[in-house]
Amino acid sequence: MDVLTLSHVSRSFGRHQAVKDLSFSVPEHSVYGFIGPNGAGKTTTMKLILGLLKMDGGEITVHGQTVRYGQNNTNQYIGYLPDVPEFYGFLTPLEYLRLCGEVTGIPKRELTSRSEELLELVGLKNSNKRIQGFSRGMKQRLGIAQALLNRPKLLICDEPTSALDPAGRKEILEILQSVRKYAAVLFSTHILTDVERICDEIAFLHKGTLAFRGTMEDIRTLRNGRGFQAEFHRKEDAEKFSDAFLGKQENDSLLVTCEGKTQEDMLRAMAYLAENQISPRRIEMLETTLEHLFMEVIGR
């Protein structure tokens, strides 16, 4: 079942069309990467999903219910983590979650156990220090716990790892992977390595339109490789191989890259190396990565 569905959604600001005919869906218990450069329309799309902006056309459904501008019925199924979450710094994590639970009407008999469960999930169960002393990464973890407090079907994360160090990013990514047990995750980011690590499916947004949508496996099979690379121990071997497969050209490197070549081309290259008794250090196909696809999508 799809937790979130956008069907032909559009939104303009004056003459600028921020989102144009956008359609995609997020399956339950998945991590969905929502990718695009600045100005692509990601933030506008998230505001439309939350009912904070009015659509010019199209339809959005969350957990089977239609999103309507100015109404918050569908937001009961959504947890939201902004890129910079704000808290009452004088509270402890448990006190803060209890406050949020009381405001949203969670029965007291459930609130304490649910808060403790979520704090354990994000690695803050034994933290009794005031939030004002938290690092950026700890605040992001608490923000995830708060966003999951009402047991949403969909967790929207807006650039959750953008300002974290490598250790902090790793912690957040591991938490988001575990969150899929509870909710689907719409993961907005520009850090492509994070997407490759945890996402099941992705959508590339460029200038308000959907430029590419698919699974990580779709990316790997999008093209039959980008070519192959061969690295040699000796410069003369690299030159001989380069002459045979790329034609006569200057090559001062031990690494020879054969762009646009297929797996069959690489097999022929391996046969050539064996026939000429040339032993390479390595030879391998170049996979189509998320970064290469991203650069193609934005036309650079």
Phi and psi restraints in degrees (value plus and minus 20) as a CYANA .aco file:
   2 ASP   PHI    -110.4   -70.4
   2 ASP   PSI     108.3   148.3
   3 VAL   PHI     -99.4   -59.4
   3 VAL   PSI     -56.4   -16.4
   4 LEU   PHI    -149.8  -109.8
   4 LEU   PSI     113.8   153.8
   5 THR   PHI    -156.7  -116.7
   5 THR   PSI     107.3   147.3
   6 LEU   PHI    -131.9   -91.9
   6 LEU   PSI     109.9   149.9
   7 SER   PHI    -148.5  -108.5
   7 SER   PSI      87.3   127.3
   8 HIS   PHI      33.5    73.5
   8 HIS   PSI      28.0    68.0
   9 VAL   PHI    -104.3   -64.3
   9 VAL   PSI     115.0   155.0
  10 SER   PHI    -156.8  -116.8
  10 SER   PSI     130.2   170.2
  11 ARG   PHI    -176.3  -136.3
  11 ARG   PSI     109.0   149.0
  12 SER   PHI    -140.8  -100.8
  12 SER   PSI     132.9   172.9
  13 PHE   PHI    -141.3  -101.3
  13 PHE   PSI      78.3   118.3
  14 GLY   PHI      46.4    86.4
  14 GLY   PSI    -146.7  -106.7
  15 ARG   PHI    -106.1   -66.1
  15 ARG   PSI     -29.0    11.0
  16 HIS   PHI    -109.8   -69.8
  16 HIS   PSI     100.4   140.4
  17 GLN   PHI    -112.7   -72.7
  17 GLN   PSI      83.5   123.5
  18 ALA   PHI     -95.1   -55.1
  18 ALA   PSI     -56.1   -16.1
  19 VAL   PHI    -155.6  -115.6
  19 VAL   PSI     111.3   151.3
  20 LYS   PHI    -151.6  -111.6
  20 LYS   PSI      94.4   134.4
  21 ASP   PHI      29.3    69.3
  21 ASP   PSI      32.2    72.2
  22 LEU   PHI    -111.5   -71.5
  22 LEU   PSI     106.8   146.8
  23 SER   PHI    -158.0  -118.0
  23 SER   PSI     105.5   145.5
  24 PHE   PHI    -185.0  -145.0
  24 PHE   PSI     147.4   187.4
  25 SER   PHI    -159.3  -119.3
  25 SER   PSI     130.2   170.2
  26 VAL   PHI    -135.1   -95.1
  26 VAL   PSI      94.1   134.1
  27 PRO   PHI     -89.7   -49.7
  27 PRO   PSI     134.4   174.4
  28 GLU   PHI     -86.0   -46.0
  28 GLU   PSI     130.1   170.1
  29 HIS   PHI      37.7    77.7
  29 HIS   PSI      16.2    56.2
  30 SER   PHI    -144.4  -104.4
  30 SER   PSI     142.6   182.6
  31 VAL   PHI    -131.7   -91.7
  31 VAL   PSI      95.0   135.0
  32 TYR   PHI    -129.0   -89.0
  32 TYR   PSI      98.4   138.4
  33 GLY   PHI    -102.0   -62.0
  33 GLY   PSI     106.5   146.5
  34 PHE   PHI    -135.9   -95.9
  34 PHE   PSI      83.1   123.1
  35 ILE   PHI    -139.1   -99.1
  35 ILE   PSI     125.5   165.5
  36 GLY   PHI     153.9   193.9
  36 GLY   PSI     134.2   174.2
  37 PRO   PHI     -89.3   -49.3
  37 PRO   PSI     150.4   190.4
  38 ASN   PHI     -77.1   -37.1
  38 ASN   PSI     115.7   155.7
  39 GLY   PHI      65.6   105.6
  39 GLY   PSI     -15.1    24.9
  40 ALA   PHI     -94.2   -54.2
  40 ALA   PSI     -42.7    -2.7
  41 GLY   PHI      93.2   133.2
  41 GLY   PSI     -10.0    30.0
  42 LYS   PHI     -84.2   -44.2
  42 LYS   PSI     -68.9   -28.9
  43 THR   PHI     -84.8   -44.8
  43 THR   PSI     -61.0   -21.0
  44 THR   PHI     -78.9   -38.9
  44 THR   PSI     -63.2   -23.2
  45 THR   PHI     -81.7   -41.7
  45 THR   PSI     -63.8   -23.8
  46 MET   PHI     -84.1   -44.1
  46 MET   PSI     -57.2   -17.2
  47 LYS   PHI     -87.2   -47.2
  47 LYS   PSI     -54.6   -14.6
  48 LEU   PHI     -86.1   -46.1
  48 LEU   PSI     -61.2   -21.2
  49 ILE   PHI     -82.2   -42.2
  49 ILE   PSI     -56.7   -16.7
  50 LEU   PHI    -103.2   -63.2
  50 LEU   PSI     -21.4    18.6
  51 GLY   PHI      56.1    96.1
  51 GLY   PSI      -1.8    38.2
  52 LEU   PHI    -109.7   -69.7
  52 LEU   PSI     -34.4     5.6
  53 LEU   PHI    -148.8  -108.8
  53 LEU   PSI     130.7   170.7
  54 LYS   PHI    -110.1   -70.1
  54 LYS   PSI     113.0   153.0
  55 MET   PHI     -96.0   -56.0
  55 MET   PSI     125.2   165.2
  56 ASP   PHI     -99.8   -59.8
  56 ASP   PSI     -48.0    -8.0
  57 GLY   PHI    -188.5  -148.5
  57 GLY   PSI     142.0   182.0
  58 GLY   PHI      78.7   118.7
  58 GLY   PSI    -193.5  -153.5
  59 GLU   PHI    -166.0  -126.0
  59 GLU   PSI     122.9   162.9
  60 ILE   PHI    -145.2  -105.2
  60 ILE   PSI     112.9   152.9
  61 THR   PHI    -143.9  -103.9
  61 THR   PSI     122.8   162.8
  62 VAL   PHI    -145.0  -105.0
  62 VAL   PSI      99.9   139.9
  63 HIS   PHI      33.1    73.1
  63 HIS   PSI      20.1    60.1
  64 GLY   PHI      63.6   103.6
  64 GLY   PSI     -24.6    15.4
  65 GLN   PHI    -127.3   -87.3
  65 GLN   PSI     122.5   162.5
  66 THR   PHI     -96.8   -56.8
  66 THR   PSI     113.3   153.3
  67 VAL   PHI     -98.8   -58.8
  67 VAL   PSI     111.6   151.6
  68 ARG   PHI    -146.1  -106.1
  68 ARG   PSI     114.6   154.6
  69 TYR   PHI     -79.9   -39.9
  69 TYR   PSI     114.1   154.1
  70 GLY   PHI      62.6   102.6
  70 GLY   PSI     -25.6    14.4
  71 GLN   PHI    -133.4   -93.4
  71 GLN   PSI     130.5   170.5
  72 ASN   PHI    -139.0   -99.0
  72 ASN   PSI       0.9    40.9
  73 ASN   PHI     -79.0   -39.0
  73 ASN   PSI     -62.4   -22.4
  74 THR   PHI     -95.9   -55.9
  74 THR   PSI     -37.9     2.1
  75 ASN   PHI     -89.9   -49.9
  75 ASN   PSI     -31.9     8.1
  76 GLN   PHI     -86.1   -46.1
  76 GLN   PSI     -38.2     1.8
  77 TYR   PHI    -119.0   -79.0
  77 TYR   PSI     -16.5    23.5
  78 ILE   PHI    -140.0  -100.0
  78 ILE   PSI     114.8   154.8
  79 GLY   PHI    -129.2   -89.2
  79 GLY   PSI     121.4   161.4
  80 TYR   PHI    -149.6  -109.6
  80 TYR   PSI     109.6   149.6
  81 LEU   PHI    -137.7   -97.7
  81 LEU   PSI      88.7   128.7
  82 PRO   PHI     -92.8   -52.8
  82 PRO   PSI     148.4   188.4
  83 ASP   PHI     -87.7   -47.7
  83 ASP   PSI     -49.1    -9.1
  84 VAL   PHI    -149.5  -109.5
  84 VAL   PSI      66.3   106.3
  85 PRO   PHI     -89.0   -49.0
  85 PRO   PSI     126.5   166.5
  86 GLU   PHI    -133.9   -93.9
  86 GLU   PSI     124.5   164.5
  87 PHE   PHI    -158.1  -118.1
  87 PHE   PSI     148.3   188.3
  88 TYR   PHI    -103.6   -63.6
  88 TYR   PSI      87.7   127.7
  89 GLY   PHI     -85.0   -45.0
  89 GLY   PSI     -40.1    -0.1
  90 PHE   PHI    -102.9   -62.9
  90 PHE   PSI     -25.0    15.0
  91 LEU   PHI    -114.6   -74.6
  91 LEU   PSI     137.7   177.7
  92 THR   PHI    -106.1   -66.1
  92 THR   PSI     146.2   186.2
  93 PRO   PHI     -75.7   -35.7
  93 PRO   PSI     -64.8   -24.8
  94 LEU   PHI     -85.3   -45.3
  94 LEU   PSI     -61.8   -21.8
  95 GLU   PHI     -82.3   -42.3
  95 GLU   PSI     -58.7   -18.7
  96 TYR   PHI     -86.8   -46.8
  96 TYR   PSI     -65.0   -25.0
  97 LEU   PHI     -85.0   -45.0
  97 LEU   PSI     -56.5   -16.5
  98 ARG   PHI     -83.2   -43.2
  98 ARG   PSI     -60.9   -20.9
  99 LEU   PHI     -81.6   -41.6
  99 LEU   PSI     -67.1   -27.1
 100 CYS   PHI     -82.6   -42.6
 100 CYS   PSI     -59.3   -19.3
 101 GLY   PHI     -86.9   -46.9
 101 GLY   PSI     -58.5   -18.5
 102 GLU   PHI     -86.4   -46.4
 102 GLU   PSI     -59.6   -19.6
 103 VAL   PHI     -83.5   -43.5
 103 VAL   PSI     -58.2   -18.2
 104 THR   PHI    -111.6   -71.6
 104 THR   PSI     -17.9    22.1
 105 GLY   PHI      64.0   104.0
 105 GLY   PSI       2.9    42.9
 106 ILE   PHI     -91.6   -51.6
 106 ILE   PSI     108.7   148.7
 107 PRO   PHI     -74.7   -34.7
 107 PRO   PSI     118.9   158.9
 108 LYS   PHI     -79.9   -39.9
 108 LYS   PSI     -53.0   -13.0
 109 ARG   PHI     -87.4   -47.4
 109 ARG   PSI     -42.7    -2.7
 110 GLU   PHI    -115.6   -75.6
 110 GLU   PSI     -46.5    -6.5
 111 LEU   PHI     -83.3   -43.3
 111 LEU   PSI     -65.4   -25.4
 112 THR   PHI     -84.5   -44.5
 112 THR   PSI     -67.0   -27.0
 113 SER   PHI     -85.7   -45.7
 113 SER   PSI     -58.5   -18.5
 114 ARG   PHI     -87.6   -47.6
 114 ARG   PSI     -60.1   -20.1
 115 SER   PHI     -83.6   -43.6
 115 SER   PSI     -64.5   -24.5
 116 GLU   PHI     -85.0   -45.0
 116 GLU   PSI     -57.5   -17.5
 117 GLU   PHI     -82.7   -42.7
 117 GLU   PSI     -63.7   -23.7
 118 LEU   PHI     -92.0   -52.0
 118 LEU   PSI     -57.3   -17.3
 119 LEU   PHI     -85.1   -45.1
 119 LEU   PSI     -53.5   -13.5
 120 GLU   PHI     -88.2   -48.2
 120 GLU   PSI     -59.5   -19.5
 121 LEU   PHI     -78.7   -38.7
 121 LEU   PSI     -60.8   -20.8
 122 VAL   PHI    -116.3   -76.3
 122 VAL   PSI     -12.9    27.1
 123 GLY   PHI      57.7    97.7
 123 GLY   PSI       8.2    48.2
 124 LEU   PHI    -143.1  -103.1
 124 LEU   PSI      -3.7    36.3
 125 LYS   PHI     -81.2   -41.2
 125 LYS   PSI     -56.8   -16.8
 126 ASN   PHI    -119.6   -79.6
 126 ASN   PSI      -5.5    34.5
 127 SER   PHI    -113.0   -73.0
 127 SER   PSI      94.5   134.5
 128 ASN   PHI    -129.1   -89.1
 128 ASN   PSI     -12.8    27.2
 129 LYS   PHI     -96.8   -56.8
 129 LYS   PSI     139.1   179.1
 130 ARG   PHI     -90.5   -50.5
 130 ARG   PSI     126.1   166.1
 131 ILE   PHI     -80.6   -40.6
 131 ILE   PSI     -48.1    -8.1
 132 GLN   PHI     -82.5   -42.5
 132 GLN   PSI     -38.0     2.0
 133 GLY   PHI    -117.2   -77.2
 133 GLY   PSI     -12.3    27.7
 134 PHE   PHI     -98.5   -58.5
 134 PHE   PSI     129.2   169.2
 135 SER   PHI     -96.6   -56.6
 135 SER   PSI     151.0   191.0
 136 ARG   PHI     -80.3   -40.3
 136 ARG   PSI     -61.8   -21.8
 137 GLY   PHI     -84.1   -44.1
 137 GLY   PSI     -59.9   -19.9
 138 MET   PHI     -85.5   -45.5
 138 MET   PSI     -56.7   -16.7
 139 LYS   PHI     -86.9   -46.9
 139 LYS   PSI     -58.0   -18.0
 140 GLN   PHI     -84.1   -44.1
 140 GLN   PSI     -59.6   -19.6
 141 ARG   PHI     -85.4   -45.4
 141 ARG   PSI     -61.6   -21.6
 142 LEU   PHI     -85.3   -45.3
 142 LEU   PSI     -56.5   -16.5
 143 GLY   PHI     -81.7   -41.7
 143 GLY   PSI     -57.0   -17.0
 144 ILE   PHI     -85.8   -45.8
 144 ILE   PSI     -63.1   -23.1
 145 ALA   PHI     -80.4   -40.4
 145 ALA   PSI     -64.2   -24.2
 146 GLN   PHI     -83.9   -43.9
 146 GLN   PSI     -60.2   -20.2
 147 ALA   PHI     -87.8   -47.8
 147 ALA   PSI     -43.8    -3.8
 148 LEU   PHI    -115.0   -75.0
 148 LEU   PSI     -20.7    19.3
 149 LEU   PHI     -79.6   -39.6
 149 LEU   PSI     -57.4   -17.4
 150 ASN   PHI    -114.9   -74.9
 150 ASN   PSI       1.4    41.4
 151 ARG   PHI      31.4    71.4
 151 ARG   PSI      39.8    79.8
 152 PRO   PHI     -91.5   -51.5
 152 PRO   PSI     140.5   180.5
 153 LYS   PHI    -106.7   -66.7
 153 LYS   PSI     -42.3    -2.3
 154 LEU   PHI    -155.3  -115.3
 154 LEU   PSI     108.9   148.9
 155 LEU   PHI    -129.9   -89.9
 155 LEU   PSI      99.5   139.5
 156 ILE   PHI    -119.9   -79.9
 156 ILE   PSI     101.9   141.9
 157 CYS   PHI    -136.8   -96.8
 157 CYS   PSI      98.5   138.5
 158 ASP   PHI    -119.7   -79.7
 158 ASP   PSI      81.7   121.7
 159 GLU   PHI      31.0    71.0
 159 GLU   PSI      34.1    74.1
 160 PRO   PHI     -89.4   -49.4
 160 PRO   PSI     -38.4     1.6
 161 THR   PHI    -134.2   -94.2
 161 THR   PSI     -12.3    27.7
 162 SER   PHI     -84.0   -44.0
 162 SER   PSI     -51.7   -11.7
 163 ALA   PHI    -133.5   -93.5
 163 ALA   PSI       0.1    40.1
 164 LEU   PHI    -120.8   -80.8
 164 LEU   PSI     133.4   173.4
 165 ASP   PHI     -95.9   -55.9
 165 ASP   PSI     150.1   190.1
 166 PRO   PHI     -74.3   -34.3
 166 PRO   PSI     -59.5   -19.5
 167 ALA   PHI     -86.5   -46.5
 167 ALA   PSI     -62.5   -22.5
 168 GLY   PHI     -85.0   -45.0
 168 GLY   PSI     -60.0   -20.0
 169 ARG   PHI     -81.9   -41.9
 169 ARG   PSI     -64.0   -24.0
 170 LYS   PHI     -78.9   -38.9
 170 LYS   PSI     -62.8   -22.8
 171 GLU   PHI     -82.5   -42.5
 171 GLU   PSI     -66.1   -26.1
 172 ILE   PHI     -85.0   -45.0
 172 ILE   PSI     -62.0   -22.0
 173 LEU   PHI     -83.1   -43.1
 173 LEU   PSI     -60.4   -20.4
 174 GLU   PHI     -84.4   -44.4
 174 GLU   PSI     -58.8   -18.8
 175 ILE   PHI     -85.4   -45.4
 175 ILE   PSI     -64.4   -24.4
 176 LEU   PHI     -83.4   -43.4
 176 LEU   PSI     -54.4   -14.4
 177 GLN   PHI     -83.8   -43.8
 177 GLN   PSI     -58.7   -18.7
 178 SER   PHI     -96.1   -56.1
 178 SER   PSI     -43.7    -3.7
 179 VAL   PHI     -85.3   -45.3
 179 VAL   PSI     -46.6    -6.6
 180 ARG   PHI     -78.7   -38.7
 180 ARG   PSI     -38.6     1.4
 181 LYS   PHI     -84.4   -44.4
 181 LYS   PSI     -49.1    -9.1
 182 TYR   PHI    -121.4   -81.4
 182 TYR   PSI     -55.4   -15.4
 183 ALA   PHI    -176.5  -136.5
 183 ALA   PSI     136.6   176.6
 184 ALA   PHI     -93.2   -53.2
 184 ALA   PSI     130.3   170.3
 185 VAL   PHI    -140.5  -100.5
 185 VAL   PSI     104.0   144.0
 186 LEU   PHI    -118.0   -78.0
 186 LEU   PSI      89.5   129.5
 187 PHE   PHI    -127.9   -87.9
 187 PHE   PSI      79.1   119.1
 188 SER   PHI    -107.5   -67.5
 188 SER   PSI     106.9   146.9
 189 THR   PHI    -182.2  -142.2
 189 THR   PSI     143.3   183.3
 190 HIS   PHI    -136.1   -96.1
 190 HIS   PSI     -17.5    22.5
 191 ILE   PHI    -110.6   -70.6
 191 ILE   PSI      79.9   119.9
 192 LEU   PHI     -88.4   -48.4
 192 LEU   PSI     -51.4   -11.4
 193 THR   PHI     -85.2   -45.2
 193 THR   PSI     -52.7   -12.7
 194 ASP   PHI     -85.0   -45.0
 194 ASP   PSI     -61.0   -21.0
 195 VAL   PHI     -83.3   -43.3
 195 VAL   PSI     -65.7   -25.7
 196 GLU   PHI     -82.1   -42.1
 196 GLU   PSI     -48.1    -8.1
 197 ARG   PHI     -95.4   -55.4
 197 ARG   PSI     -60.5   -20.5
 198 ILE   PHI    -144.4  -104.4
 198 ILE   PSI     -31.6     8.4
 199 CYS   PHI    -107.5   -67.5
 199 CYS   PSI     122.5   162.5
 200 ASP   PHI    -106.6   -66.6
 200 ASP   PSI     -60.8   -20.8
 201 GLU   PHI    -156.3  -116.3
 201 GLU   PSI     141.5   181.5
 202 ILE   PHI    -160.4  -120.4
 202 ILE   PSI     135.5   175.5
 203 ALA   PHI    -152.6  -112.6
 203 ALA   PSI     105.6   145.6
 204 PHE   PHI    -113.6   -73.6
 204 PHE   PSI     103.2   143.2
 205 LEU   PHI    -128.0   -88.0
 205 LEU   PSI     110.0   150.0
 206 HIS   PHI    -161.7  -121.7
 206 HIS   PSI     100.1   140.1
 207 LYS   PHI      33.0    73.0
 207 LYS   PSI      21.1    61.1
 208 GLY   PHI      62.4   102.4
 208 GLY   PSI     -22.3    17.7
 209 THR   PHI    -137.7   -97.7
 209 THR   PSI     137.3   177.3
 210 LEU   PHI    -102.5   -62.5
 210 LEU   PSI      89.3   129.3
 211 ALA   PHI    -107.0   -67.0
 211 ALA   PSI     -49.2    -9.2
 212 PHE   PHI    -179.8  -139.8
 212 PHE   PSI     122.5   162.5
 213 ARG   PHI    -164.2  -124.2
 213 ARG   PSI     116.7   156.7
 214 GLY   PHI     150.5   190.5
 214 GLY   PSI    -196.4  -156.4
 215 THR   PHI    -108.0   -68.0
 215 THR   PSI     148.4   188.4
 216 MET   PHI     -82.9   -42.9
 216 MET   PSI     -52.2   -12.2
 217 GLU   PHI     -88.0   -48.0
 217 GLU   PSI     -54.6   -14.6
 218 ASP   PHI     -78.7   -38.7
 218 ASP   PSI     -58.9   -18.9
 219 ILE   PHI     -84.6   -44.6
 219 ILE   PSI     -62.7   -22.7
 220 ARG   PHI     -86.8   -46.8
 220 ARG   PSI     -48.5    -8.5
 221 THR   PHI    -124.5   -84.5
 221 THR   PSI     -11.8    28.2
 222 LEU   PHI     -79.2   -39.2
 222 LEU   PSI     -61.7   -21.7
 223 ARG   PHI    -152.6  -112.6
 223 ARG   PSI     138.5   178.5
 224 ASN   PHI     -98.9   -58.9
 224 ASN   PSI      41.2    81.2
 225 GLY   PHI      56.8    96.8
 225 GLY   PSI     142.5   182.5
 226 ARG   PHI    -118.1   -78.1
 226 ARG   PSI     -14.0    26.0
 227 GLY   PHI     105.6   145.6
 227 GLY   PSI    -180.5  -140.5
 228 PHE   PHI    -165.1  -125.1
 228 PHE   PSI     142.7   182.7
 229 GLN   PHI    -143.6  -103.6
 229 GLN   PSI     123.4   163.4
 230 ALA   PHI    -149.5  -109.5
 230 ALA   PSI     110.2   150.2
 231 GLU   PHI    -135.2   -95.2
 231 GLU   PSI     117.8   157.8
 232 PHE   PHI    -139.1   -99.1
 232 PHE   PSI     142.8   182.8
 233 HIS   PHI    -102.6   -62.6
 233 HIS   PSI     -50.4   -10.4
 234 ARG   PHI    -144.1  -104.1
 234 ARG   PSI     122.4   162.4
 235 LYS   PHI     -81.0   -41.0
 235 LYS   PSI     -59.4   -19.4
 236 GLU   PHI     -84.9   -44.9
 236 GLU   PSI     -52.0   -12.0
 237 ASP   PHI     -88.9   -48.9
 237 ASP   PSI     -61.1   -21.1
 238 ALA   PHI     -82.6   -42.6
 238 ALA   PSI     -61.7   -21.7
 239 GLU   PHI     -84.9   -44.9
 239 GLU   PSI     -63.9   -23.9
 240 LYS   PHI     -83.1   -43.1
 240 LYS   PSI     -63.7   -23.7
 241 PHE   PHI     -85.4   -45.4
 241 PHE   PSI     -63.7   -23.7
 242 SER   PHI     -81.1   -41.1
 242 SER   PSI     -62.3   -22.3
 243 ASP   PHI     -81.1   -41.1
 243 ASP   PSI     -58.7   -18.7
 244 ALA   PHI     -92.3   -52.3
 244 ALA   PSI     -55.1   -15.1
 245 PHE   PHI    -130.7   -90.7
 245 PHE   PSI     -38.1     1.9
 246 LEU   PHI    -141.0  -101.0
 246 LEU   PSI     -25.8    14.2
 247 GLY   PHI      67.5   107.5
 247 GLY   PSI     148.3   188.3
 248 LYS   PHI     -86.2   -46.2
 248 LYS   PSI     100.4   140.4
 249 GLN   PHI    -179.3  -139.3
 249 GLN   PSI     142.6   182.6
 250 GLU   PHI     -89.5   -49.5
 250 GLU   PSI     112.5   152.5
 251 ASN   PHI    -172.6  -132.6
 251 ASN   PSI      83.2   123.2
 252 ASP   PHI    -117.0   -77.0
 252 ASP   PSI     -13.9    26.1
 253 SER   PHI    -123.5   -83.5
 253 SER   PSI     136.9   176.9
 254 LEU   PHI    -102.8   -62.8
 254 LEU   PSI     -28.0    12.0
 255 LEU   PHI    -126.3   -86.3
 255 LEU   PSI     105.2   145.2
 256 VAL   PHI    -135.0   -95.0
 256 VAL   PSI     102.0   142.0
 257 THR   PHI    -127.4   -87.4
 257 THR   PSI     103.3   143.3
 258 CYS   PHI    -127.1   -87.1
 258 CYS   PSI      72.4   112.4
 259 GLU   PHI     -92.7   -52.7
 259 GLU   PSI     125.2   165.2
 260 GLY   PHI      52.7    92.7
 260 GLY   PSI     -10.6    29.4
 261 LYS   PHI    -109.0   -69.0
 261 LYS   PSI     133.0   173.0
 262 THR   PHI    -115.9   -75.9
 262 THR   PSI     155.6   195.6
 263 GLN   PHI     -83.6   -43.6
 263 GLN   PSI     -54.4   -14.4
 264 GLU   PHI     -84.5   -44.5
 264 GLU   PSI     -57.8   -17.8
 265 ASP   PHI     -82.5   -42.5
 265 ASP   PSI     -60.2   -20.2
 266 MET   PHI     -86.6   -46.6
 266 MET   PSI     -56.9   -16.9
 267 LEU   PHI     -83.6   -43.6
 267 LEU   PSI     -58.4   -18.4
 268 ARG   PHI     -85.3   -45.3
 268 ARG   PSI     -56.9   -16.9
 269 ALA   PHI     -84.8   -44.8
 269 ALA   PSI     -59.7   -19.7
 270 MET   PHI     -85.8   -45.8
 270 MET   PSI     -57.3   -17.3
 271 ALA   PHI     -84.8   -44.8
 271 ALA   PSI     -59.9   -19.9
 272 TYR   PHI     -81.3   -41.3
 272 TYR   PSI     -63.3   -23.3
 273 LEU   PHI     -82.9   -42.9
 273 LEU   PSI     -60.9   -20.9
 274 ALA   PHI     -86.9   -46.9
 274 ALA   PSI     -63.0   -23.0
 275 GLU   PHI     -83.8   -43.8
 275 GLU   PSI     -53.5   -13.5
 276 ASN   PHI    -118.2   -78.2
 276 ASN   PSI     -12.3    27.7
 277 GLN   PHI      33.9    73.9
 277 GLN   PSI      24.3    64.3
 278 ILE   PHI    -124.3   -84.3
 278 ILE   PSI     104.8   144.8
 279 SER   PHI    -123.8   -83.8
 279 SER   PSI      88.6   128.6
 280 PRO   PHI     -99.1   -59.1
 280 PRO   PSI     136.4   176.4
 281 ARG   PHI     -89.3   -49.3
 281 ARG   PSI     -59.9   -19.9
 282 ARG   PHI    -181.9  -141.9
 282 ARG   PSI     135.9   175.9
 283 ILE   PHI    -165.9  -125.9
 283 ILE   PSI     109.8   149.8
 284 GLU   PHI    -174.8  -134.8
 284 GLU   PSI     133.2   173.2
 285 MET   PHI     -93.3   -53.3
 285 MET   PSI     128.8   168.8
 286 LEU   PHI    -117.6   -77.6
 286 LEU   PSI      97.2   137.2
 287 GLU   PHI     -98.1   -58.1
 287 GLU   PSI     131.9   171.9
 288 THR   PHI     -93.7   -53.7
 288 THR   PSI      93.2   133.2
 289 THR   PHI    -114.1   -74.1
 289 THR   PSI     147.3   187.3
 290 LEU   PHI     -81.6   -41.6
 290 LEU   PSI     -56.3   -16.3
 291 GLU   PHI     -84.9   -44.9
 291 GLU   PSI     -63.8   -23.8
 292 HIS   PHI     -83.1   -43.1
 292 HIS   PSI     -62.3   -22.3
 293 LEU   PHI     -84.6   -44.6
 293 LEU   PSI     -60.6   -20.6
 294 PHE   PHI     -81.0   -41.0
 294 PHE   PSI     -64.8   -24.8
 295 MET   PHI     -87.0   -47.0
 295 MET   PSI     -54.1   -14.1
 296 GLU   PHI     -86.3   -46.3
 296 GLU   PSI     -62.1   -22.1
 297 VAL   PHI     -81.5   -41.5
 297 VAL   PSI     -62.0   -22.0
 298 ILE   PHI    -109.6   -69.6
 298 ILE   PSI     -15.9    24.1
 299 GLY   PHI      52.0    92.0
 299 GLY   PSI      17.4    57.4
